[in-house]
Amino acid sequence: MDRHDLVARLDDELRTDDYADVDASANGLQVGPSGPAVGADGTNGTNGAAVPHEIEHVAFAVDAAVATVDEAVAAGADLLVTHHGVVWGGLDRLTGEAYRRTAPLVRNDVALYVSHLPLDGHQELGNAAGVADVLGLVDREPFGTLGPEYIGQRGRAADPYDPSDLAVRLDRELEGISGVQVLDFGPETIEDVAVVTGSGVDWLEEAAEVGADALVTGEGKGKAYHLARELGVHVFLAGHYATETFGVRALEDLVAGWGLETTYVEHPTGL
């Protein structure tokens, strides 16, 4: 598949443009030509025809880091799709961390496509939707407002949870987590669950406002302890990486269905 066509299909599915004003990540194609390829003679192919950037093999990972880039290159991927990219809020210099991570992509002609908040908020393919699947939530609706968009999901437990049972479920089902930390300040029985993956404790007050018994997220902040206690809401900290494997996994299935070879690069951080 031509790279331009593949990027356009991903952008359309993920509504990438709708998140442009609310996300610090430069979503979409971060590394690689954005238009038709240019031939060695400086023209777009013979007689002005476009030279396609063919994509046959796509790798997927949570993070665009040296370790995952190297594995994508070793797998023979033409494109790496990640949740966390290398460009956040603009790129003034290509040095240090940005250089280390982009140099092997450019050197090996591997493009990088990134979807941060669009992939968090997608109500079918997104990270929060994946956590909701694991917890068996029903009657779901978007949750976690950020400007005009949502970055999470909320639902009702088909069978109400005891807090310890919900923690065990997350610990058993999520990839790359060695233990779920619980701020146990909510009701004895959990029925209404809000999910914002990654660093989502900033939506704790919104969870309380909509009547959620618990907020499931990845990592915490110091303020979360007292706020959860005062609001009477459980908070489950299940790991930033562990709560954000679902989106790239779902995109891998989607792209495989389009007839492309895929590889998942698993590199858990434990955080």
N, C-alpha and C positions, 0 to 999 in steps of 0.2 A: 504494500500500500504506500502511496506517496506520503511523505512526511507532512506536507501541507494539508492534505486531506485528513490524515489521522489526527493532527492537532485540531483542526476545525471540528471534527466529530467529537473529540473530547471536550473542547470548549463549549460546544452546544449542549452536550449532556450535563455538564457540570455548571452551566450558567456562569462561566468564568467572569464575563464582563460585569455581571450584576454585583460582584463583590469587589470591584476595583477600588471603590472609594472607602471601603471599611477594612481592608486587609493590608497589613504592611508587606506581606509577601507579594512578589511579582509573579502572579499566577499565570500559567500557560507555558509557552516555550521560553525557557530561561537561557539555554545554551543551544546554539545551532542556527543556521540561516532561517529567517522567518518567511522568506519568499522563494520563488523558483531558483534553482541552482544556476550559477554562472559558469560557463565553460572556460577552458584555459585561455581562449582567445578574447575573453572579456565580454562575450555575447551570451545570450541565453540559448546556447545550443546551435545546431545547424539551422541556417535560415531563420534565426530568431526564435526557434522552438524552445520551449522550456525543457531543461534537463531535470528529470525527477530525482528527488532524494528518496530512494526506495527504503522502506522499513519492512523488514522480514521478521525481526526478533526484538521483542520488547522485554526489558527487565523492570521489576517493581521492587521498591523498598520504602521504608518509612522515612529514612533520612538520606539526604545527599551528602555523604561524607566520603573521605578517602577510602575507607574500608568497603563501602557499598559500591562506589564507583569502580574500584579495582575488580570486584567480583562481577559486576556487570560487563566490564571489558573482557574479563576472562571467559565469561559465558558466550561471548560473541554477539552481544546485544548491539542493535543500531540506535536504540532509544532507551533511556532510563526514566521511569516515571516515579516520582517521590511525593510524599506529603510535605516534608520540610525541604526547602531548596537552599540555594546559596545567595539569593538576592533578597534583602529585607530593607525596605525603605530607601531604595536607591543604591547605586554602586559607584563610589567616587574613585576608587583605585582597585586594580586587580592585583592585590598583594596579599601576603599572609594566608589566612584561612581560605579566602575566596580563590586565590591563585592555586593553592594546593589541591582544592577540590575541582576546579574547572580545567586545570592543565591536562590531566589525563583524559578528560572528556574530549577536549579539542584535539589532542595528540592522536587519539584513536578514532576520531570522527564519530563519537557517540553523542547524540543530542540529549538534552535534559528537559523534561516536562514536569511542571510542579503544580499541585493543587492543594492549597492549604485550607482556608476557611470554606471554599466551595465544597471540598470533600468532607469537611466536618458536618456541614449543614445539609448535605443531600439526604433527602428523606427515605431513599431506598438503598443507595449505595454507600452512604456516609458512615463515618466512624460511630456516631451516636446511634444510628440505626442498627449497626452491628452489635453494639452493646445491648441495645433493647432486644434484639433477637436472642442473645444469650440468656437474658433474664426472662424471656417469654412474655414481654409486655404486650398488651392489647389496647385497643382504643387510643392509638397514638396520635400525637399532634406535634407540630413544630414547637420548639422551646429554645430559649437562649437568644434574646433579641440583641442584635448589633446593627444599629441604624435600621434600615428597612428590611434587613435579612435576619435569618435564624442560623444558629450554628450548632443546635442540639435537637433533642427530641424528648418527649415526655409521654408516659403511658401508665396503664394500670396493670399490676401484677395479676395474671390469671389465677394464681393461687398466692394469697398473701404470704409475705416472707417474715420470718423471724430475722432480726438484724444479723445474727451470727450465721444463719443459713444463706443469706444473701452474700455475705463476705466469702463464704466457702464456695458458692457458685461462681463468683468472679475469679477467685483464686484458681479454681479448677479449669475454667474455660478460657481464660485469657493467656496469650502468649507472652513469655518473658517477664513474669511477675513472680516474686518469691514470697509474697505476703501482702495482703490488703490491709491498710490501716483504716480504722473506723473511728470517727468522732460520733460516739453513741449518745446522741442527745434528743433523738426523736421518739415517736410512739413505740410501744411494744410490738405492734404489728405494722408492717410496711405494705401499703397497697398502691400508693401513688409515687412514681419514681421519675425524677428528672435526670437527664444525662447531658453533660457537656464534657467531651473528652479533652485530654491534654491538661492544660492549666485553666480549669473552669470554675474555681471557687468564687470568682467575681460574680457569678450568677446565683449565688446562694440566697440572696434576698429575693430575687425573682422566683426562685423555687418555693420559698415560703409564701410569697404573695399569691401564687397559683394553687397553693394547698398541697404541695408535694410533701411526702413524709421523708424523702431521702433525695440527696443529690449524689450521683455517681460521676466522678471525674478522675483525672489522672494524678495530679500532684497538688499539694496544698500551699498555703501561705500562712504566716503567723496569725493573721487576723481571723482566720477561719475558725479557730477553736472557740473563742468567746462569742463570735457571731452565731455559729451553729448552736451553741449552748443557749444563747438568748432567744433565738428564733424557734428552738425546739425542732430542729431538722437534723437527721442523720447525714453524715458526709462519709462517703466511701472513696478513699484514695487508692486507686488500683494501678497506678503507674502511668506516666505519660506515654511511653512507648507502647505498653501493653494495651491501652485503650485506643490506640491509633493504628493498629495493624489492619483493621477491618476494611477501611476505605480502599487502600491499595490492593488488598486481596480481591475485593469486589471489582475493581477496575481491571485486574488481571483476568478475571473470568469474562468480563465484558469484551476485552480486546481479543482474548482467545476465541470468543464466539465470532469475531470478525475475520477469523482465519489466520491470525498471526501466531508465531511461536512465542511463548512467554517463559520467563524465569522469575521466581520470587527469591529475592535476596534477604535472608533472615539474619538480622544482626541486632538482637535485643540488647538494651542498655542496662536493664535492671532498675531503671529510674522512672 
